[in-house]
Amino acid sequence: MKTPMTRPHRQRLIATVAASVLALAASAAPALAQSAPSENLTVNLIHLMVKQGLLSQAAADQLLAQAERETAEARAGGAGDAPLASNLPAPAPGATRIPYVPQIVRDEIKQEVIDQAKAENWAQPNAIPAWTKRIQISGDVRFRYEDDLYSKTNDPQIINFAALNANGPTDVNPNTNIAGVPILNTTKDRDNQAIVRARLDILANPSDWVTADIRLASGGTNSPVSTSQALGGGLTKKDFWLDRAYIDIHPAPWIGGTFGRMPNPFFSTDLVYDTDLNFDGVDLHGAYDVLPRHGVSLFATAGAFLTGYSDANFPSNSTSDQKSGTRAKVMIGSQVGVNWKAPWFSWKTGLAYYSFENNQGELSQPCALYTGVTQCSTDFSAPQFMQKGNTVFLIRDIVPDPAAGSGATPLPQFVGLVSPFHILNLVSTLDIPLNNGKHLALTGDYARNLAYKFSNACRYGESGLPLNNIIAPLATDTDVCAGETGPNAPKFESGPNAFMLRAVYGDPEPYRLGEWNVMVAYKHLAPDSVLDGYTDADFHLGGTNAKGYILQGAMGLWSGSNLQFRWFSADEVYGPPLSIDVLQIDLNASF
């Protein structure tokens, strides 16, 4: 009958055998090279450790090499012919040398080693579930101190058209709306603002061809160009939004497609699109090495992205046969470019064309709101998100109430964009590595709205006159379409061009102690050069009709964190004075 060994006996036996292994390895070296079972206990025990994952094959091979060297040295010294027992070191006090271990004992030792490895969480094959290896979790947190500083000479009566639409329709008749239309703050500073941003990204690769990504982000509103959230508000909880959700399919290294809410797929700066802007739709992208020995490759991207849907029940109070057909606002974009990576520089250039379909405002059919109608035929053409700068007009042709007195009919209105937008964009960046890991990056970006023309401002005559970007010496006369001339004639001032020049010197990503960079840039955005809703939300506090410079400095603190300073100083290009300076100090941490 088999008598089990007690735990103290097992532990002493394990220690004895482990000590013997290293001592016997040298004499057993020739046998170690064979993978077949051996009559040598040491060889079999090492094979067993490798098989059970307690010893890697690389470690066993290293042990073999060492054993062969020591065996050769021993034989060269005349010790090779001595009996095995004479080659072993003297046993430790209290230890027993076992020249042969029976199979029953070896089985118990094996089980004891396995149990101890599991209990102490030694390295085990497949110890981590396979699905965790296909998921990456990352994110970042930013704390910002911000001052918004306004010139005291700014015009105090600039209409806030974004709020007029967002809260609308808004009654623009001063006789019936005593409160008046929304007005921008243009003279009172907003300092000591504490702002936070948090983003959490989960990226998965269920297969070699497929990537899925979900990102959550903070934000005080659902603005597409900002994920910042002001602190305070009675210490209420802050909102989290679905910022990204897309699937990317890449069957080959040179081609792929993305579907869903994705990061900006185009090579661009924040001149046309804010860096926080994500796109809803599909894209096809690819890159190909045309001169691989010289580091030259071509890239291309094309996509269709939804910016708005008409309500399926529009107009809401009409019968089904009077409903409008579905309409969609779409941005169709395409870009081609070249990327040249040489040992002493990297140069990337892209030429893009962005066509915004169904985005121009449209004047409605005569709309008799006094009869109980709540919607007009072209309400859908109002922008769903705006900042400021683009030229706008009132899109509802409201029929006066015959029962009301003159000027007594409420005029609840939306505004629409005067101009369509078909933007040609050329952007180029030259990155030059310098000493000590520093870089000099020079960027130029130019955009032109090819659809811009003066006749757009007057296509509806007096029924759709532009409301902004007008110089009117006589405040009561703003009809720029009447053909008046002379020094007191109102003038419509806008333009189709935008450009930016930028230089960055230092470490490209200063997120470690001792790393830093500095940046200087100049921007100029004519009112109707790009869509004001999608451009940078910090420069001039968002929108177009702005020109000025940007200064920035960043320095790494600890691994994964830095401190960044930014100063924006911008003035209006045309129209009433509006100068805005912005100071931002950011503490960033990413993981």
C-alpha positions in Angstrom: 0.0 0.0 0.0 1.3 3.4 -1.0 2.1 5.7 1.9 1.9 9.4 1.0 4.8 11.6 1.9 4.3 14.3 4.5 4.6 18.0 3.3 7.9 18.6 5.2 9.4 15.5 3.5 8.2 16.7 0.1 9.7 20.1 0.6 13.0 18.7 1.6 13.0 16.3 -1.3 12.1 19.1 -3.8 15.0 21.2 -2.4 17.4 18.2 -2.7 16.4 17.4 -6.2 16.5 21.1 -7.3 20.1 21.4 -5.9 21.1 18.2 -7.6 19.7 19.3 -11.0 22.3 22.1 -11.4 25.1 19.9 -10.1 24.1 17.1 -12.4 23.5 19.3 -15.5 27.2 19.4 -16.5 27.6 15.6 -16.4 24.3 15.1 -18.2 24.9 17.6 -21.0 25.2 15.2 -23.9 21.9 13.6 -23.0 20.2 17.0 -22.7 20.5 17.5 -26.4 18.1 14.6 -27.0 14.4 15.2 -26.8 13.6 11.5 -26.3 13.2 10.0 -22.8 16.6 9.4 -21.1 17.7 7.1 -18.3 19.2 10.1 -16.6 17.0 11.5 -13.9 18.3 15.1 -14.4 17.6 15.0 -18.1 14.1 13.8 -17.6 13.4 16.3 -14.8 14.5 19.2 -17.0 12.4 17.9 -19.9 9.5 17.7 -17.5 10.0 21.3 -16.3 10.0 22.5 -19.9 6.9 20.5 -20.8 5.0 21.9 -17.7 6.0 25.4 -18.5 8.2 25.8 -15.4 11.3 26.3 -17.5 11.4 27.8 -21.0 13.1 26.0 -23.8 15.5 28.9 -24.2 16.5 28.5 -20.5 17.0 24.8 -21.0 19.1 25.4 -24.1 21.2 27.9 -22.1 21.6 25.4 -19.4 22.7 22.8 -22.0 25.4 25.2 -23.4 26.7 25.9 -19.9 26.7 22.2 -19.0 28.7 21.3 -22.2 31.3 24.0 -21.4 31.7 22.8 -17.8 31.8 19.1 -18.9 34.5 19.9 -21.4 36.5 21.8 -18.8 36.1 19.0 -16.3 37.2 16.4 -18.7 40.2 18.5 -19.8 41.2 18.6 -16.1 41.0 14.8 -15.7 37.7 14.8 -13.8 35.6 13.4 -16.6 36.5 9.8 -15.9 35.6 10.0 -12.2 32.4 8.5 -11.0 29.4 10.8 -11.1 29.2 10.9 -7.4 32.8 12.1 -7.1 32.0 15.1 -9.4 29.2 16.4 -7.2 29.8 18.9 -4.5 29.5 17.8 -0.9 25.9 17.6 0.3 24.8 20.4 2.6 24.6 19.7 6.3 21.5 17.7 7.1 20.8 17.0 3.4 20.7 13.5 1.8 22.0 12.7 -1.6 19.7 10.5 -3.6 21.4 8.8 -6.5 18.1 7.4 -7.8 14.5 8.6 -7.3 11.8 6.0 -7.8 9.0 6.7 -10.3 6.4 7.0 -7.5 8.4 9.7 -5.8 9.0 11.5 -9.1 5.2 11.6 -9.7 4.6 13.1 -6.3 7.3 15.7 -6.8 5.8 16.6 -10.2 2.4 17.2 -8.7 3.9 19.2 -5.8 5.7 21.5 -8.2 2.6 22.0 -10.3 0.4 22.8 -7.3 3.0 25.3 -5.9 3.3 27.0 -9.3 -0.5 27.5 -9.5 -0.8 28.7 -5.9 2.0 31.3 -6.4 0.8 32.3 -9.9 4.0 31.4 -11.7 4.1 32.2 -15.4 1.5 29.9 -17.0 0.6 29.6 -20.7 -2.7 31.2 -21.6 -3.0 32.6 -18.0 -4.5 35.8 -19.6 -7.7 35.4 -21.6 -7.1 35.6 -25.3 -9.7 38.3 -25.9 -7.9 40.8 -23.7 -4.9 40.8 -26.1 -7.2 42.1 -28.8 -8.4 45.2 -26.9 -6.6 48.5 -26.2 -7.9 51.0 -23.6 -6.5 54.5 -23.7 -7.7 58.0 -22.7 -6.8 61.4 -21.5 -7.8 64.0 -19.0 -7.2 67.8 -19.3 -7.7 70.5 -16.7 -7.8 74.0 -18.2 -7.7 77.5 -16.9 -9.1 80.0 -19.4 -9.5 83.8 -19.8 -11.7 85.2 -22.6 -10.7 88.9 -23.0 -12.8 91.4 -25.1 -11.8 94.8 -26.4 -13.8 97.6 -24.8 -14.2 99.1 -28.3 -16.0 96.1 -29.7 -19.5 96.6 -31.1 -22.0 95.8 -28.3 -24.9 94.9 -30.7 -23.7 91.9 -32.6 -26.5 89.4 -33.1 -25.9 85.9 -31.9 -27.3 84.0 -34.9 -26.2 80.6 -33.5 -28.4 81.2 -30.5 -31.2 82.6 -32.6 -31.4 79.2 -34.5 -30.7 77.0 -31.5 -33.5 78.5 -29.5 -35.7 79.2 -32.5 -37.6 80.0 -34.3 -37.0 83.4 -32.7 -39.4 86.3 -33.2 -37.4 89.1 -34.9 -40.2 91.7 -34.8 -39.2 94.2 -32.1 -42.9 95.2 -31.9 -44.0 91.8 -30.8 -40.8 90.5 -29.1 -39.9 93.1 -26.5 -37.0 90.9 -25.2 -35.3 91.2 -28.6 -33.0 88.8 -30.4 -30.0 87.1 -28.8 -26.9 89.3 -28.6 -23.3 88.2 -28.3 -21.2 89.2 -25.3 -18.5 91.3 -26.9 -17.2 93.6 -24.1 -17.3 91.8 -20.8 -14.3 89.6 -20.0 -14.8 86.0 -18.9 -11.8 85.1 -16.7 -10.9 82.5 -14.1 -12.7 79.8 -16.0 -12.0 76.2 -14.8 -12.7 73.7 -17.6 -12.2 69.9 -17.7 -12.1 67.4 -20.6 -12.1 63.6 -20.3 -12.0 61.0 -23.0 -12.0 57.2 -22.8 -11.2 55.1 -25.9 -11.7 51.4 -26.3 -10.2 49.9 -29.5 -10.6 46.2 -30.4 -9.2 44.1 -33.2 -11.5 41.1 -33.5 -9.5 39.9 -36.5 -6.5 41.0 -38.5 -8.8 42.8 -41.0 -11.2 44.5 -38.6 -10.8 47.3 -36.1 -13.7 48.6 -33.9 -13.5 51.7 -31.8 -15.7 53.4 -29.2 -14.8 56.7 -27.6 -16.6 58.5 -24.9 -16.0 62.2 -24.3 -17.1 64.9 -21.9 -18.8 68.1 -23.1 -21.1 70.8 -21.8 -23.2 70.6 -25.0 -23.4 68.3 -28.0 -21.2 70.8 -29.9 -19.3 68.9 -32.6 -16.2 71.1 -32.1 -15.7 70.9 -28.3 -15.4 68.3 -25.7 -14.8 70.8 -22.9 -17.0 71.0 -19.8 -17.0 74.0 -17.5 -16.7 73.1 -13.8 -19.1 74.5 -11.2 -22.8 74.6 -11.9 -23.7 73.7 -8.4 -21.3 70.7 -8.3 -23.7 68.8 -10.6 -22.4 65.7 -12.5 -20.9 66.2 -15.9 -22.1 64.7 -19.2 -20.5 62.0 -21.2 -21.2 61.7 -24.9 -20.6 59.0 -27.6 -17.8 60.8 -29.4 -16.7 58.0 -31.8 -18.1 54.6 -32.9 -16.8 53.1 -36.0 -15.6 50.0 -37.8 -12.5 50.0 -39.9 -12.0 47.2 -42.4 -8.5 46.8 -43.9 -8.1 43.6 -46.0 -4.7 44.8 -47.3 -2.0 47.2 -45.9 -2.7 49.6 -48.8 -6.5 49.9 -48.7 -9.3 50.2 -46.1 -12.7 51.5 -45.4 -14.2 53.1 -42.3 -17.9 53.1 -41.3 -19.7 55.0 -38.6 -18.7 58.1 -36.5 -15.0 58.4 -37.1 -12.0 60.7 -36.6 -11.3 63.2 -39.4 -10.1 60.9 -42.2 -8.4 63.8 -44.1 -4.9 65.2 -43.7 -5.8 68.7 -42.5 -5.2 71.4 -39.8 -7.7 73.3 -37.7 -8.1 75.9 -40.5 -11.1 74.0 -42.0 -11.9 71.5 -39.3 -11.5 71.7 -35.6 -9.3 69.0 -34.1 -12.2 67.7 -32.0 -14.5 67.3 -35.0 -15.6 63.7 -35.9 -17.3 62.7 -39.1 -20.5 60.6 -39.5 -20.5 58.4 -42.6 -18.2 56.2 -44.7 -14.8 56.6 -46.2 -12.4 54.7 -48.4 -8.7 55.3 -47.8 -5.5 53.9 -49.2 -1.8 54.5 -49.5 0.8 53.0 -51.8 4.7 53.1 -51.9 5.6 54.3 -55.3 9.3 54.7 -54.6 9.9 52.6 -51.4 13.7 53.0 -51.6 13.3 56.7 -51.4 10.5 56.8 -48.9 7.9 58.2 -51.3 4.2 57.1 -51.1 0.9 58.3 -52.4 -2.3 58.4 -50.3 -5.9 59.1 -51.1 -9.2 59.4 -49.2 -12.8 59.7 -50.4 -16.0 59.7 -48.4 -19.6 60.8 -47.9 -20.6 62.2 -44.5 -24.0 63.1 -43.2 -24.4 66.6 -41.6 -28.2 66.6 -41.3 -31.5 64.8 -42.0 -34.9 66.3 -42.6 -37.6 65.2 -40.2 -39.5 62.2 -41.6 -42.7 63.9 -40.3 -42.1 67.3 -41.7 -44.3 69.4 -41.7 -45.5 68.0 -38.4 -49.1 69.3 -38.6 -49.7 68.3 -42.3 -51.5 65.2 -43.5 -49.4 62.3 -44.7 -49.9 63.1 -48.4 -48.6 66.6 -47.7 -45.3 65.5 -46.0 -42.1 66.5 -47.6 -39.7 63.9 -49.0 -36.6 63.0 -47.1 -33.7 65.3 -47.7 -30.1 65.0 -46.4 -27.3 67.4 -45.9 -24.1 65.6 -47.1 -20.4 66.5 -47.3 -18.7 64.7 -50.1 -14.9 64.9 -49.7 -11.9 63.6 -51.6 -8.2 64.1 -51.1 -5.0 62.9 -52.8 -1.5 63.5 -51.6 2.1 62.5 -51.4 4.2 61.6 -48.4 8.0 61.8 -48.7 10.0 60.4 -45.8 13.8 60.9 -46.2 16.5 60.5 -43.5 16.8 64.2 -43.1 13.1 65.4 -43.5 9.5 64.3 -43.9 7.2 66.2 -46.3 3.5 65.6 -46.6 1.2 67.4 -48.9 -2.5 66.9 -49.6 -5.0 68.5 -52.0 -8.7 68.1 -51.0 -12.1 69.1 -52.2 -15.1 69.3 -49.8 -18.5 69.7 -51.3 -21.3 70.5 -48.9 -24.6 69.5 -50.5 -28.0 71.0 -49.5 -26.2 73.3 -47.0 -27.2 76.7 -48.5 -30.2 78.4 -47.0 -33.4 78.6 -49.0 -36.2 81.1 -48.9 -39.5 79.4 -48.0 -42.8 79.5 -49.9 -45.2 82.2 -48.4 -45.8 80.9 -44.9 -49.1 81.8 -43.2 -48.1 81.1 -39.6 -51.2 83.0 -38.3 -53.4 80.2 -39.6 -51.8 77.8 -37.0 -49.0 76.4 -39.2 -45.9 75.9 -37.1 -43.3 75.1 -39.8 -42.4 76.7 -43.2 -41.2 74.8 -46.3 -37.5 75.4 -46.0 -36.9 75.2 -42.2 -34.6 72.2 -42.9 -32.1 74.5 -44.7 -31.2 76.3 -41.5 -27.8 75.1 -40.2 -28.1 72.6 -37.4 -24.9 74.0 -35.8 -23.3 77.4 -36.1 -20.6 79.5 -34.5 -20.3 82.9 -36.1 -18.9 84.6 -39.2 -20.7 83.1 -42.2 -23.2 85.5 -44.0 -26.8 84.6 -43.2 -30.3 85.7 -44.1 -33.9 85.1 -42.8 -35.2 82.0 -44.6 -39.0 82.3 -43.8 -41.2 84.3 -46.1 -43.9 85.0 -43.4 -47.3 86.2 -44.6 -48.6 89.1 -42.4 -51.7 88.4 -40.4 -54.5 90.4 -42.1 -56.3 90.8 -38.7 -53.3 92.4 -37.1 -52.3 96.0 -37.5 -49.3 97.1 -39.5 -46.1 95.7 -38.0 -48.0 93.7 -35.4 -47.5 90.2 -36.9 -44.9 88.1 -35.0 -42.0 87.0 -37.2 -40.5 83.7 -35.8 -37.5 83.1 -37.9 -34.5 80.9 -38.6 -31.4 82.0 -40.5 -29.7 80.2 -43.4 -26.4 80.5 -45.1 -26.2 82.9 -48.0 -23.4 81.0 -49.7 -23.0 77.4 -50.8 -19.7 75.8 -49.8 -17.4 73.9 -52.2 -14.0 74.1 -50.6 -10.6 73.5 -52.3 -8.0 72.9 -49.6 -4.2 72.6 -50.0 -2.1 71.7 -46.9 1.6 70.9 -46.6 3.9 70.1 -43.7 7.7 69.9 -43.7 9.2 68.2 -40.7 13.0 68.6 -40.3 14.8 66.5 -37.5 17.5 68.5 -35.7 20.0 67.8 -33.0 19.0 66.3 -29.6 15.8 64.8 -31.0 14.3 68.3 -31.7 12.2 69.0 -34.8 11.3 72.0 -36.9 7.8 71.6 -38.4 6.6 74.2 -41.0 2.9 74.1 -42.1 1.0 76.0 -44.7 -2.7 75.6 -45.3 -4.9 77.4 -47.9 -8.6 77.0 -48.4 -10.9 78.7 -51.0 -14.7 78.4 -51.3 -15.1 78.0 -55.0 -18.8 78.5 -54.8 -18.6 82.0 -53.3 -19.9 84.9 -55.4 -21.6 88.2 -54.6 -24.8 87.3 -56.5 -25.6 84.7 -53.8 -26.2 87.6 -51.4 -28.9 89.1 -53.6 -30.6 86.0 -55.2 -33.8 86.6 -53.2 -33.7 90.4 -53.5 -35.4 92.3 -50.6 -37.0 89.1 -49.4 -33.7 87.6 -48.4 -31.2 90.3 -47.7 -27.9 89.4 -45.9 -28.0 90.3 -42.2 -24.3 90.6 -41.4 -20.9 91.4 -43.0 -22.4 94.7 -44.1 -20.9 98.2 -43.7 -23.8 100.6 -43.5 -22.9 104.3 -42.8 -26.6 104.9 -42.4 -27.8 102.3 -40.0 -31.3 102.4 -41.4 -30.1 101.5 -44.9 -28.6 98.0 -45.1 -30.0 97.0 -48.5 -26.8 96.0 -50.3 -28.8 94.7 -53.3 -30.4 98.1 -54.2 -27.5 99.1 -56.4 -26.8 102.3 -54.5 -23.5 104.0 -54.9 -21.7 106.8 -53.1 -19.9 107.2 -49.7 -23.1 106.4 -47.7 -24.2 103.4 -49.7 -24.1 100.1 -47.8 -21.5 97.6 -48.8 -21.5 93.8 -48.5 -18.0 92.7 -47.4 -17.0 89.0 -47.4 -14.6 86.7 -49.1 -13.8 83.1 -50.1 -10.2 82.7 -48.9 -8.6 81.4 -45.7 -5.0 80.6 -44.9 -2.7 79.7 -42.1 1.1 79.6 -41.6 2.6 77.7 -38.6 6.0 76.9 -37.2 6.7 74.4 -34.4 10.2 73.9 -32.8 11.1 71.3 -30.2 9.9 67.8 -29.4 6.9 66.6 -31.5 5.1 65.2 -28.4 6.4 66.6 -25.2 5.0 64.1 -22.7 8.2 63.3 -20.7 10.3 65.4 -18.3 12.8 67.5 -20.3 10.8 67.6 -23.5 9.2 70.8 -24.8 8.2 72.7 -27.9 7.1 76.2 -28.9 4.7 77.2 -31.7 3.8 80.4 -33.6 1.0 80.7 -36.2 -1.0 83.2 -38.1 -4.6 82.7 -39.4 -6.9 84.6 -41.7 -10.4 83.4 -42.4 -12.7 85.5 -44.6 -16.4 85.2 -43.6 -17.5 82.8 -46.3 -14.2 80.9 -46.9 -15.1 77.8 -44.8 -18.1 76.7 -42.7 -18.0 78.6 -39.4 -19.6 75.7 -37.6 -16.7 73.3 -38.1 -13.6 75.4 -37.8 -11.4 75.9 -34.7 -13.5 76.7 -31.6 -10.7 78.5 -29.7 -9.4 81.1 -32.2 -11.6 84.2 -32.0 -13.8 81.9 -29.8 -14.9 80.0 -33.0 -16.1 80.7 -36.5 -14.8 82.8 -39.4 -14.4 86.5 -40.2 -11.2 86.5 -38.0 -7.5 87.1 -38.4 -4.7 87.0 -35.9 -1.9 85.0 -34.4 -1.4 82.1 -32.0 1.5 81.5 -29.5 1.9 78.2 -27.8 4.4 76.5 -25.5 4.4 73.0 -24.0 6.7 71.2 -21.6 6.7 67.6 -20.4 6.3 67.0 -16.7 6.3 63.3 -16.0 5.8 60.4 -18.3 2.4 60.8 -20.0 1.7 64.4 -18.8 2.6 67.9 -19.8 1.8 71.6 -19.2 0.7 73.7 -22.2 0.2 77.5 -22.6 -1.7 79.1 -25.5 -2.5 82.7 -26.4 -4.9 83.6 -29.2 -5.2 87.2 -30.4 -7.8 87.8 -33.2 -9.7 90.6 -34.8 -12.5 90.8 -37.3 -11.7 90.8 -41.0 -14.8 92.8 -42.1 -17.7 94.5 -40.4 -18.2 95.9 -36.9 -15.1 95.7 -34.5 -14.8 92.4 -32.6 -11.4 91.8 -31.0 -11.0 88.7 -28.8 -8.0 87.4 -26.9 -7.9 84.0 -25.3 -5.5 82.6 -22.7 -5.4 78.9 -22.0 -3.3 77.0 -19.5 -3.7 73.2 -19.8 -2.6 70.4 -17.6 -2.7 67.2 -19.7 -2.4 63.5 -18.8 -2.8 60.6 -21.1 -2.7 56.9 -20.7 
